[in-house]
């Protein structure tokens, strides 16, 4: 029995390589830096076999009054055994005890499971992939420049309003991960938008991108595409129709949809109209 029934345990730095192997088996884009960051700012649980193989994981990342449920993974050969549901319920119990609202971004397959666990739909986005750089350019907006240290107070305020909580540690880590993508659009002494990104196992990912209008988001991305090489992933909100159309014109291909879900009956945190690209389903 001991060789087949997995042991539940906390996840930490000691399981970093095993966590990375788990996401690699799923074909996800996270690299070691992603896992290290999530384990540092959040809390995780795993299931391991007696031989030591990590077969399932779940993380929660606390953001103010809510927490992100992330990296709900099971090795392909161990799926349909209830492992994901077991760890998800453990995470939900911990968040309930801490009076934190669970939020997550679900794939279509995951959405069916989360609906059964008390989550409901709010808004949606899709992952897009750029395989190679194109030569088209939008009209260049004045005021786009690299992010500077003095920008952080205004960036954090803009992001908190859009996302629904302050996440300074995460944003500063992303700015250091892919400096070429760390851009702001400032006009009339106002930060209209900002973009960050990160390196990944398969491709760099652009996001989050928070802006007051889709044209501001397009202007930031137009500059970023000259600074960051393909292949690229990004997760664009469906409500930003002008941005989505621009991505298609630039050669981005839709890969898969996601739904932002909240546990219980409340709305999604923040102001979704200003969220153009999410940081990623695992980060929010």
N, C-alpha and C positions, 0 to 999 in steps of 0.2 A: 504493500500500500504506500509505503514511504517513497518509493521510486516513481510512483505515478501521480500522487496527490501533491501539488505544488505548495510550497511554504510561502506565506505572505510576510513581507518585510518592508522596511523603509528603504527608499532609494537615496543614495548619496554619491559622493565623488568616487567611492570605491567601485561603484557599478557603472561608471562612465562608459567603459568600452562595451559592456553588455547592453547598455541602453542604445548606444550607437548601432550595434549589430541588430537590435530589434527594429529600429527605424529603417535601416538599410534593407532588411528582409521585406519590409512593406513597400520599398521603392520610394520612400520619402526623401526630401531634400536636406534634412537637418545634418549638420556636421558636429564634430566634438564641441566646438565653441557654442553652438546652440544649446546642446544638452547641459554644458557646464553652466551657462547663464541661467537656464530654467531651473536647474537644481539649486543654484545659489539664491535666486529670488523667490522660489516656490518650495513646495513640498511634494514628495512623490511616494508611491507605493508600487511594489512589484510582486510578482509571483515567480518563484524559482523552483526548479526540480531539485531532487536530492543531489544530482550530479553537479549542480551549480548553474545550469542554463537558465537565464532569465527568459521567461515565456510570455510575460504580460506586464504592462506598465500603465500608470495613470499619474498625472501631475495636476496640482492646483497652483495657480499664480495669484496671490492676493493683490487686489487693486482697490484700495479704499473700502467701500461698503459692499463690493462684490469680488468674486474670484473667478479666474479663468480655469476651466477644466480642459486639460490639454494632454496630448500624447497618449490617448487611449488606444493602446496597441497590443496585439497578440500575434505571436509567431504563426505563420500560415498553417503549419502542421498541427497547431494546437487550438485552432479556432472551433467555434460551436461547442465549447465545453463550459460556457458560462463564466469564463475568466474575466472578460471585459466588464460584464455586469457586476461581478463580485467586487472588483476594484472601484468601479464607478460608484456603487452604493457606499463603499467605505469612504470615498472622497466626499460624497454628498452628506454623509453623516457628520464628517469633520466640519464641513462648512456650515451645516445647520447648527452645530454646537457653538460655532463661532459667530453665528448670526450674519453670515456672508451669503449673498445671493449668487448662486452658480450661473455662469454664462459660458457659452461655448459656440464654436463654429463647426457645423456638422456637414459631412458628406451625405449624399442621398441615402447610402446604406446605413450610416450611423444615425441619421435623422429618425428612422423608424424605431430604433432602440431608444433614443432619447425621448421621443414622444411618450413611450410607455413608462418612462421614469419621471414624467411630470414636467418636461420642458415644453415650451411652445415657440412657434416661429415668430420672428420679428422682421428682419430685412435680409436681403440676399446679395451675394457677390459671386464672381467667377474668377478662377485662376486662368491667366493668359501666359502663353509662352512665346518668346521671340527667339527663333533659331539662329538668325543672322541679321546683321545690321542693314537697314535700308538707307537710302539717300534722301528721302523726303524730309523737308523741314517745315515747321510751322513758323509764322511770323514771330520773331524773337521779341519777347517782352523785356522792357527795361526793368532793372531792379533785381535781377537774379544774380546771386553771388554765393560763394561758399559760406556755410554756417560758421559764425564766429562765437567766441565765448560769451560776448556781451548779449548775444541773441537769446540765450537760454531762458531767462525769465519770461520773455514774451512767447517763445515757442512752447514752454511748459503750460502757460496759461491758455494758449490756443488749443493745445492738444487736450488739456483737461476738459475744456468745454465740449470738444468733439467726441472724445473717447468716454468721458464720464468720470475720470479719476486721474490723479497725477501718477505718472510712471517714469520719473526722472532717471532712475537707475537703468531701466531698460533702454530708454532713448539715448542716453549718453553711451551706453555700451554699443548700440547700433551705429552711432555716429563714428565711433572709433573703429568699428569693423570694416566699413566701406566709406572712407572719407570722400572719395570721388562723387558719391551720391548724396552727400550731406549738403543740401542746398536750401536757401530761403529766397522768397520773393518779397521784397520790401518796396512799397510805393507810398509816397506821401507820409513818410515816417511811420508806416504801419506794416507789420508782418502779415501779408495776405495768405501765405502758405509756406509749408516746409516739406522737405522730402528727406528720408533716410533710406538705408539699405543695408544689406549684409551679404557676406559670402556664404555659399552653400556647398553641399556635397556634389550636386550635379550642375548647378547654375547659381549665379547671384540673384538675390531677390530684392526688388525695389519695393519699399513701403516700410513704415506708414507714410502716406501722403495726406496731409490735412490742408485744406484750402477753402477760401470763402466762395469759390465758384469753379466750375469745370475748366474754364479757360485759364485760370491760374494754375490748375493742376497740369493742364496740357503744356503750358509754358515751362514749368519745372521739369517735366518729363522730357521735353524736347532737348533741354540742355543735358540732362542726365544721360540720354542715349548717346551723346557725343563723348561722354566721359567714362562710361562703363560698357565693357564689351559684352556682346551676346556669347552664349545663351543666357537668357534672362527669364525670370518668373516675376509676375506681379498679380495681386489679387484686387481686382477693380470692382467697386460697388455698382450694382445694376442700376441704381437710381441716377448715376452720373452718365446719362445717355450720350452726351456730347463727347465725353472722354472715351467711352466704350467704342464709339464710332471712329474716333481718331486712332485708337489702338488697332482696330481692324485695318485701317488705311495704312498704317505703318508696318503691317505684316504680323502682328500678334495673332496667335491662334488660341481659341478657347480650349481649355483642357478639361476642367470639371467645375461644377457648381458647388456652392456652400450656402448654408442657411445659418444666420445668427439666431441662436436660441437662448431663452432665459427660463430658468426654473421657476415655476409658480405662475402667477397671473400678471406680473408687472411688465412694463415696457423695457426695451433695451436701454442701457445706460447711455448718456451722452446725447449729442446732436448728430445723427447719422448723415444729415445733409452736407456736413463739412468733411466727412470721411470719404475720401476718393480712393485711396488704396489702404487696405488694412496691413498691419505688420506681418500677418500670416495667421492661419487658423490656430496655430499653437501659441500665439502671443497676443492676439486681439487687435 
